[in-house]
Amino acid sequence: MTIATQCGHELTARLLDQKSECALDACFDKILEHLTQGNHAYALLFCKQFTPQQIPNTVFTYLEETLTEADIESQVKRLEKLKPSVEVHYYHRKGIFPAKFENNILGFLVIELIEDELISPLESLIAHLLNVFVKQLSTLHYACIDPLSQLLNRQTFEEKVLSVVARDNHAAMRQGYAERRWYLAMLDIDNFKGVNDTFGHVIGDEVILLVAQLLKSSFRAEDYVFRYGGEEFAVLFPSQCPTTAFNGLERIRMLIEAARFPQVGSITVSGGFVALVNIGQTSEAVHQADQALYYSKQHGRNKMTFFDDLNIAPLEPIHSDIELF
Ligand SMILES: Nc1nc2c(ncn2[C@@H]2O[C@H](COP(=O)(O)OP(=O)(O)OP(=O)(O)O)[C@@H](O)[C@H]2O)c(=O)[nH]1
């Protein structure tokens, strides 16, 4: 029964030390592995409200059965009905630990049990570490979020582009298939100055928020949507080819065109996009997508343009330590 005294502070310090979601997940994974001595299967599942589309669902080790989103939601509801003080709840040979943040249950950690129950010092240590993990995850999460639109902020942009593109494109190349590439789209609300001038900045802000919500609900869970600047958004998404990417963006352009905004009525967006292939730096990709966006603006707005269709010679490669591939 020495686990809690031996590990409590040390493990907490290790968790708090982690500065990115991935590093934090990996650390929590290792700590759980260590505490359960690899004898238990475990999964950490968050309900959708907490798991913004940009944060991948944190599932470390899949339990034998697959839990659907509905299962997760019903389990969260079930936990919410229990006393707030409940630390662990046993159900079908599983220990279910509620993951709480600011008194709301956001998800849960499931540990499949070998024994009937976990020994109580281990139980309270896991509950404590889960608490630290969720708090740290929330802090990291909110540092990446733009407060007005609730999208990922500009500060997160470069880091995400580099990590996602390098990881997936390398994997695709290694496996010998090249059909799945990442694309970067820059989208900008048309004539937005007119919205502000006519209806005021508060209504302007509301339009930004509603467009952000439409974008977030239209892209897939694996895509990344950023508020890049005032009324400009950046989207990072994988697609099989430029035509599929174009069709996806067109669908969203039409959705925004058809939406009704309180007081303002309708608005449109223009966009430009680029395939993230053979691009040395993030700034180069942004520049190319911006050129395509500029073309859309110059050619009537409410339009999507693929950079390659502009037939602009690529820039000379800029030598830098930061490389996408
Ligand atoms: N309400 C609000 N307005 C913003 C925000 N950020 C930037 N703006 C405004 O967005 C407007 C952007 O105007 P412009 O860059 O001239 O572009 P535009 O009127 O959208 O015209 P085009 O892009 O050419 O279609 C400016 O009036 C900015 O003040 C914000 O966070 N909230």
The ligand as an SDF file (V2000), in Angstrom:
LIG
                    3D

 32 34  0  0  0  0  0  0  0  0999 V2000
  -16.7070   43.3970  -35.8750 N   0  0  0  0  0  0  0  0  0  0  0  0
  -15.4340   43.0900  -36.1200 C   0  0  0  0  0  0  0  0  0  0  0  0
  -14.8290   43.6180  -37.2070 N   0  0  0  0  0  0  0  0  0  0  0  0
  -13.5600   43.2760  -37.4690 C   0  0  0  0  0  0  0  0  0  0  0  0
  -12.8320   42.4120  -36.6470 C   0  0  0  0  0  0  0  0  0  0  0  0
  -11.5920   42.2710  -37.1670 N   0  0  0  0  0  0  0  0  0  0  0  0
  -11.5350   43.0190  -38.2770 C   0  0  0  0  0  0  0  0  0  0  0  0
  -12.7320   43.6640  -38.4770 N   0  0  0  0  0  0  0  0  0  0  0  0
  -13.1220   44.5720  -39.5370 C   0  0  0  0  0  0  0  0  0  0  0  0
  -13.2140   43.8480  -40.7620 O   0  0  0  0  0  0  0  0  0  0  0  0
  -13.1440   44.8110  -41.8310 C   0  0  0  0  0  0  0  0  0  0  0  0
  -12.3200   44.2120  -42.9510 C   0  0  0  0  0  0  0  0  0  0  0  0
  -12.4140   45.0780  -44.0220 O   0  0  0  0  0  0  0  0  0  0  0  0
  -11.5530   44.9810  -45.3390 P   0  0  0  0  0  0  0  0  0  0  0  0
  -10.2320   44.3570  -45.0470 O   0  0  0  0  0  0  0  0  0  0  0  0
  -11.5850   46.3290  -45.9840 O   0  0  0  0  0  0  0  0  0  0  0  0
  -12.2890   43.9340  -46.2120 O   0  0  0  0  0  0  0  0  0  0  0  0
  -13.8060   43.7720  -46.6400 P   0  0  0  0  0  0  0  0  0  0  0  0
  -14.6570   44.9490  -46.3760 O   0  0  0  0  0  0  0  0  0  0  0  0
  -14.2720   42.4640  -46.0360 O   0  0  0  0  0  0  0  0  0  0  0  0
  -13.6800   43.6140  -48.2040 O   0  0  0  0  0  0  0  0  0  0  0  0
  -13.1670   42.3590  -49.0350 P   0  0  0  0  0  0  0  0  0  0  0  0
  -12.3220   41.5080  -48.1330 O   0  0  0  0  0  0  0  0  0  0  0  0
  -12.3770   42.9390  -50.1420 O   0  0  0  0  0  0  0  0  0  0  0  0
  -14.3860   41.6440  -49.5080 O   0  0  0  0  0  0  0  0  0  0  0  0
  -12.5420   46.0760  -41.2470 C   0  0  0  0  0  0  0  0  0  0  0  0
  -13.5390   47.0510  -41.1950 O   0  0  0  0  0  0  0  0  0  0  0  0
  -12.1200   45.6870  -39.8250 C   0  0  0  0  0  0  0  0  0  0  0  0
  -12.2820   46.7290  -38.9080 O   0  0  0  0  0  0  0  0  0  0  0  0
  -13.4920   41.8940  -35.4920 C   0  0  0  0  0  0  0  0  0  0  0  0
  -12.9430   41.1080  -34.7040 O   0  0  0  0  0  0  0  0  0  0  0  0
  -14.7910   42.2570  -35.2790 N   0  0  0  0  0  0  0  0  0  0  0  0
  1  2  1  0
  2  3  2  0
  2 32  1  0
  3  4  1  0
  4  5  2  0
  4  8  1  0
  5  6  1  0
  5 30  1  0
  6  7  2  0
  7  8  1  0
  8  9  1  0
  9 10  1  0
  9 28  1  0
 10 11  1  0
 11 12  1  0
 11 26  1  0
 12 13  1  0
 13 14  1  0
 14 15  2  0
 14 16  1  0
 14 17  1  0
 17 18  1  0
 18 19  2  0
 18 20  1  0
 18 21  1  0
 21 22  1  0
 22 23  2  0
 22 24  1  0
 22 25  1  0
 26 27  1  0
 26 28  1  0
 28 29  1  0
 30 31  2  0
 30 32  1  0
M  END
$$$$
